[in-house]
């Protein structure tokens, strides 16, 4: 999968639409969880790829990282969330074990940026 495609799907716009559709019962109520997931990854993508000096289009995490920027708060909250995530086998409905490398590497990438 191309990162560009993932960034389009896991976006603030998709999150907002899913959240809205779940509140008016077009989607199931648990679609809100997926909306929250999309928003989290949108913010993580922005925080790791930002290069603007000022906020553009309301995207506060797309700015450059500074010593006391809001990126650090997001990262501190994101690592425990990522560490608690797991995939579910669609056939057995059981969680995969151990945690997939994908999630571990996202947490590792964030930790690496926290200390650089």
MARBA-3410 file (N, C-alpha, C, O; in Angstrom, 1 decimal):
116
0.8,-1.2,0.0,0.0,0.0,0.0,0.9,1.2,0.0,1.9,1.3,0.7 ~ 0.5,2.2,-0.8,1.2,3.5,-0.8,0.9,4.3,0.4,-0.3,4.3,0.8 ~ 1.8,5.0,1.0,1.6,5.8,2.1,0.6,6.9,1.8,-0.3,7.3,2.7 ~ 0.6,7.4,0.6,-0.4,8.5,0.2,-1.8,8.0,0.3,-2.7,8.7,0.8 ~ -2.0,6.7,-0.1,-3.4,6.2,0.0,-3.8,6.0,1.5,-4.9,6.3,1.8
-2.9,5.5,2.3,-3.2,5.3,3.7,-3.5,6.7,4.4,-4.4,6.8,5.2 ~ -2.7,7.7,4.0,-2.9,9.0,4.6,-4.3,9.6,4.1,-4.9,10.4,4.9 ~ -4.8,9.3,3.0,-6.1,9.7,2.5,-7.2,9.0,3.3,-8.2,9.6,3.6 ~ -7.0,7.7,3.5,-8.1,7.0,4.2,-8.1,7.3,5.7,-9.1,7.5,6.3 ~ -6.9,7.3,6.3,-6.8,7.6,7.7,-6.6,9.1,7.9,-5.6,9.6,8.3
-7.7,9.8,7.6,-7.6,11.3,7.5,-8.6,11.9,8.5,-9.6,11.3,8.9 ~ -8.4,13.2,8.7,-9.4,14.0,9.5,-10.7,14.0,8.8,-11.8,14.0,9.5 ~ -10.7,14.2,7.5,-12.0,14.2,6.8,-12.8,12.9,6.9,-14.0,13.0,7.2 ~ -12.1,11.8,6.7,-12.8,10.5,6.8,-13.3,10.3,8.3,-14.4,9.9,8.5 ~ -12.5,10.7,9.2,-12.9,10.6,10.6,-14.1,11.5,10.9,-15.1,11.0,11.6
-14.2,12.7,10.4,-15.3,13.6,10.6,-16.6,13.0,10.0,-17.7,13.0,10.6 ~ -16.5,12.5,8.8,-17.6,11.9,8.1,-18.2,10.7,8.8,-19.4,10.6,9.0 ~ -17.2,9.8,9.2,-17.7,8.6,9.9,-18.3,8.9,11.2,-19.3,8.3,11.6 ~ -17.7,9.9,12.0,-18.3,10.3,13.2,-19.7,10.8,13.1,-20.6,10.5,13.8 ~ -19.9,11.7,12.1,-21.2,12.3,11.8,-22.2,11.2,11.5,-23.3,11.2,12.0
-21.8,10.3,10.5,-22.7,9.3,10.1,-23.1,8.4,11.2,-24.2,7.8,11.2 ~ -22.2,8.1,12.1,-22.6,7.3,13.3,-23.5,8.0,14.2,-24.4,7.3,14.9 ~ -23.4,9.3,14.4,-24.3,10.0,15.2,-25.8,10.1,14.7,-26.7,10.2,15.5 ~ -25.9,10.1,13.4,-27.3,10.1,12.8,-27.7,8.7,12.4,-28.7,8.5,11.6 ~ -27.0,7.7,12.9,-27.4,6.3,12.7,-27.4,5.8,11.3,-28.1,4.8,11.0
-26.6,6.4,10.4,-26.3,5.9,9.1,-25.3,4.7,9.2,-25.4,3.7,8.5 ~ -24.3,4.9,10.0,-23.4,3.8,10.4,-23.6,3.4,11.8,-24.3,4.1,12.6 ~ -23.2,2.2,12.1,-23.3,1.7,13.5,-22.6,2.6,14.5,-21.6,3.3,14.1 ~ -23.0,2.5,15.7,-22.4,3.4,16.7,-20.9,3.1,16.9,-20.1,4.1,17.2 ~ -20.4,1.9,16.7,-19.0,1.6,16.9,-18.2,2.2,15.7,-16.9,2.0,15.8
-18.8,2.8,14.7,-18.0,3.4,13.7,-17.2,4.6,14.3,-16.3,5.1,13.7 ~ -17.7,5.1,15.4,-17.0,6.2,16.1,-15.6,5.8,16.5,-14.7,6.6,16.5 ~ -15.5,4.5,16.9,-14.1,4.0,17.3,-13.2,4.1,16.1,-12.0,4.4,16.2 ~ -13.7,3.7,14.9,-12.9,3.7,13.7,-12.6,5.2,13.3,-11.5,5.5,12.9 ~ -13.6,6.1,13.5,-13.3,7.5,13.3,-12.2,8.0,14.2,-11.3,8.8,13.7
-12.2,7.6,15.5,-11.2,8.0,16.4,-9.8,7.5,15.9,-8.8,8.2,16.0 ~ -9.8,6.3,15.5,-8.5,5.7,14.9,-8.0,6.4,13.8,-6.8,6.7,13.7 ~ -8.9,6.8,12.8,-8.5,7.6,11.6,-7.9,8.9,12.1,-6.9,9.4,11.5 ~ -8.6,9.6,13.0,-8.1,10.9,13.5,-6.7,10.8,14.2,-5.8,11.6,13.9 ~ -6.5,9.7,15.0,-5.3,9.5,15.6,-4.1,9.4,14.6,-3.1,10.0,14.7
-4.4,8.6,13.6,-3.3,8.4,12.6,-3.1,9.6,11.7,-2.0,9.8,11.2 ~ -4.2,10.3,11.4,-4.0,11.6,10.7,-3.1,12.5,11.5,-2.2,13.1,10.9 ~ -3.3,12.6,12.8,-2.4,13.5,13.6,-1.0,13.0,13.7,-0.1,13.7,13.6 ~ -0.9,11.6,13.8,0.5,11.1,13.8,1.2,11.3,12.5,2.4,11.8,12.5 ~ 0.5,11.1,11.4,1.2,11.3,10.1,1.6,12.8,10.0,2.8,13.1,9.6
0.7,13.7,10.4,1.0,15.1,10.3,2.2,15.5,11.2,3.1,16.2,10.8 ~ 2.2,14.9,12.4,3.3,15.3,13.4,4.7,14.8,12.9,5.7,15.4,13.3 ~ 4.7,13.7,12.2,6.0,13.2,11.8,6.4,13.7,10.4,7.6,13.5,10.0 ~ 5.5,14.4,9.7,5.8,14.9,8.3,5.7,16.4,8.2,5.9,16.9,7.1 ~ 5.4,17.0,9.3,5.1,18.5,9.2,6.4,19.3,8.9,7.5,18.9,9.3
6.2,20.3,8.1,7.4,21.1,7.8,7.0,22.6,7.6,7.8,23.4,7.0 ~ 5.8,23.0,8.1,5.4,24.4,8.0,5.8,25.2,9.2,5.8,24.6,10.3 ~ 6.0,26.4,9.1,6.3,27.3,10.3,5.0,27.7,11.0,5.0,27.9,12.2 ~ 3.9,27.8,10.2,2.7,28.2,10.8,1.6,27.1,10.5,1.8,26.3,9.6 ~ 0.5,27.2,11.2,-0.6,26.3,11.0,-1.3,26.6,9.7,-1.6,27.7,9.4
-1.5,25.6,8.9,-2.1,25.7,7.6,-3.3,24.8,7.6,-3.3,23.7,7.9 ~ -4.5,25.4,7.2,-5.7,24.7,7.1,-6.1,24.0,8.4,-6.8,23.0,8.4 ~ -5.8,24.6,9.5,-6.1,24.1,10.8,-5.4,22.9,11.3,-5.7,22.3,12.3 ~ -4.4,22.5,10.5,-3.7,21.2,10.8,-2.5,21.6,11.7,-1.4,21.8,11.3 ~ -2.8,21.6,13.0,-1.8,22.0,14.0,-0.6,21.1,14.2,0.5,21.6,14.6
-0.7,19.9,13.8,0.4,19.0,13.9,1.3,18.9,12.6,2.3,18.2,12.6 ~ 0.9,19.6,11.6,1.7,19.6,10.4,2.8,20.7,10.4,3.5,20.9,9.4 ~ 3.0,21.3,11.5,4.1,22.3,11.7,5.4,21.5,12.1,5.4,20.4,12.5 ~ 6.5,22.3,12.1,7.7,21.7,12.5,7.8,21.5,14.0,7.1,22.2,14.8 ~ 8.5,20.5,14.4,8.6,20.1,15.8,9.7,21.0,16.5,10.7,21.3,16.0
9.3,21.5,17.7,10.2,22.3,18.5,10.2,21.7,19.9,9.5,20.8,20.2 ~ 11.1,22.2,20.7,11.4,21.7,22.0,10.1,21.6,22.8,9.9,20.6,23.5 ~ 9.2,22.6,22.8,8.0,22.6,23.6,6.7,22.6,22.8,5.7,23.1,23.2 ~ 6.8,22.0,21.6,5.6,22.0,20.7,4.6,21.0,21.1,4.9,20.1,21.9 ~ 3.4,21.1,20.6,2.3,20.2,21.0,2.5,18.8,20.5,1.8,17.9,20.9
3.4,18.6,19.6,3.7,17.3,19.1,4.1,16.3,20.2,3.7,15.1,20.2 ~ 4.8,16.8,21.2,5.3,16.0,22.3,4.1,15.4,23.1,4.1,14.3,23.5 ~ 3.1,16.3,23.3,1.9,15.8,24.0,1.2,14.7,23.2,0.8,13.7,23.8 ~ 1.0,14.9,21.9,0.4,13.9,21.1,1.2,12.6,21.1,0.6,11.5,21.3 ~ 2.5,12.7,21.0,3.3,11.5,21.0,3.2,10.8,22.4,3.2,9.5,22.4
3.2,11.5,23.5,3.1,10.9,24.8,1.8,10.2,25.0,1.8,9.1,25.6 ~ 0.7,10.7,24.4,-0.6,10.0,24.4,-0.6,8.8,23.4,-1.3,7.8,23.7 ~ 0.0,9.0,22.3,-0.1,8.0,21.2,0.6,6.7,21.5,0.1,5.6,21.2 ~ 1.8,6.7,22.1,2.6,5.5,22.3,1.8,4.5,23.2,1.8,3.3,22.8 ~ 1.2,4.9,24.3,0.4,3.9,25.0,-0.8,3.3,24.3,-1.1,2.1,24.4
-1.4,4.2,23.5,-2.5,3.7,22.7,-2.1,2.7,21.6,-2.6,1.6,21.5 ~ -1.0,3.0,20.9,-0.4,2.1,19.9,0.0,0.8,20.6,-0.2,-0.3,20.0 ~ 0.6,0.9,21.8,1.1,-0.3,22.5,-0.1,-1.2,22.9,0.1,-2.4,23.2 ~ -1.3,-0.7,23.1,-2.4,-1.4,23.5,-3.2,-2.0,22.4,-4.1,-2.8,22.6 ~ -2.9,-1.6,21.1,-3.6,-2.1,20.0,-3.2,-3.5,19.5,-2.1,-3.9,19.8
-4.1,-4.2,18.9,-3.8,-5.5,18.3,-4.8,-5.7,17.2,-5.8,-5.0,17.0 ~ -4.5,-6.7,16.3,-5.3,-7.0,15.2,-6.2,-8.2,15.7,-5.9,-9.0,16.6 ~ -7.4,-8.3,15.0,-8.3,-9.4,15.3,-8.4,-10.3,14.0,-8.6,-9.8,13.0 ~ -8.3,-11.6,14.2,-8.4,-12.5,13.1,-9.9,-12.5,12.7,-10.8,-12.8,13.6 ~ -10.2,-12.2,11.5,-11.6,-12.1,11.1,-12.4,-13.4,11.1,-13.6,-13.4,11.3
-11.7,-14.5,11.0,-12.4,-15.8,11.1,-12.6,-16.3,12.5,-13.8,-16.7,12.8 ~ -11.6,-16.1,13.3,-11.8,-16.7,14.7,-12.3,-15.6,15.7,-12.7,-15.9,16.8 ~ -12.2,-14.3,15.3,-12.6,-13.2,16.1,-11.7,-13.1,17.4,-12.1,-12.4,18.3 ~ -10.5,-13.7,17.3,-9.6,-13.6,18.4,-8.5,-12.7,18.1,-8.1,-12.5,16.9 ~ -7.9,-12.0,19.1,-6.8,-11.1,18.9,-5.5,-11.9,18.4,-5.3,-13.0,18.9
-4.8,-11.3,17.6,-3.5,-11.9,17.2,-2.5,-11.7,18.3,-2.5,-10.7,19.0 ~ -1.6,-12.6,18.4,-0.6,-12.6,19.4,0.7,-13.1,18.8,0.7,-14.1,18.1 ~ 1.8,-12.5,19.0,2.0,-11.2,19.7,1.5,-10.0,18.9,1.0,-10.2,17.7 ~ 1.7,-8.8,19.4,1.3,-7.6,18.7,2.1,-7.5,17.4,3.3,-7.8,17.3 ~ 1.4,-7.1,16.3,2.0,-7.0,15.0,3.1,-6.0,15.0,3.1,-5.0,15.6
4.2,-6.3,14.2,5.3,-5.5,14.1,5.0,-4.0,13.6,5.6,-3.1,14.0 ~ 3.9,-3.9,12.8,3.5,-2.6,12.3,3.2,-1.7,13.5,3.7,-0.5,13.5 ~ 2.5,-2.1,14.5,2.1,-1.2,15.6,3.4,-1.0,16.5,3.6,0.2,16.9 ~ 4.2,-2.0,16.6,5.4,-1.8,17.4,6.3,-0.7,16.8,6.9,0.1,17.5 ~ 6.4,-0.8,15.5,7.3,0.1,14.7,6.8,1.6,14.7,7.6,2.5,14.7
5.5,1.7,14.7,4.9,3.1,14.8,5.3,3.7,16.2,5.7,4.8,16.3 ~ 5.2,2.9,17.3,5.5,3.4,18.6,7.0,3.7,18.6,7.5,4.7,19.2 ~ 7.8,2.8,18.0,9.3,3.0,18.0,9.7,4.3,17.2,10.6,5.0,17.7 ~ 9.0,4.5,16.1,9.3,5.7,15.3,8.9,7.0,16.2,9.7,8.0,16.2 ~ 7.8,7.0,16.9,7.4,8.1,17.7,8.5,8.3,18.8,8.9,9.4,19.1
8.8,7.2,19.5,9.8,7.3,20.6,11.2,7.9,20.0,11.8,8.7,20.7 ~ 11.5,7.5,18.8,12.8,8.0,18.2,12.7,9.5,18.0,13.7,10.2,18.2 ~ 11.5,10.0,17.6,11.4,11.4,17.3,11.3,12.2,18.6,11.7,13.3,18.7 ~ 10.8,11.6,19.7,10.8,12.2,21.0,12.1,12.6,21.5,12.4,13.6,22.2 ~ 13.1,11.7,21.2,14.4,11.8,21.8,15.4,12.4,20.8,16.6,12.5,21.1
15.0,12.9,19.6,15.9,13.5,18.7,16.0,15.0,18.8,16.7,15.7,18.1
END
